[in-house]
Each structure stands twice: as C-alpha cells, then as structure tokens.
C-alpha cells in the first residue's frame, strides 16, 4: 500500500521516538511505500526550523 505523509506527520516523527515514529516504522516493516512530495518536505523543514 502507498501511504502519503503530510508535513505534520514527518515533523512529529522527527521530534522524538514516540507513537508517530513507531507507526512509520511499522509501516516500513510491513513493506508499505511511504510517499511525500517536494512541497511536504519544504513544509516539514520550515516546521523543524521554526519550532526549535
């Protein structure tokens, strides 16, 4: 299954190894394909820089 991730999911998973990071890891373990695009990556980068 292909799963599209938004910027908030990426940001949440990057901040600490909590439920969101575990969910993403479980998706990868089950061989799902995680999908993002350039806009989402740019937004996640902004969130990471802004919320420090």
Secondary structure by P-SEA (a helix, b strand, c coil): cbbbbcaaaaaaaaacccaaaaaaaaaaaabbbbbbcaaaaaaaaaaaaaac
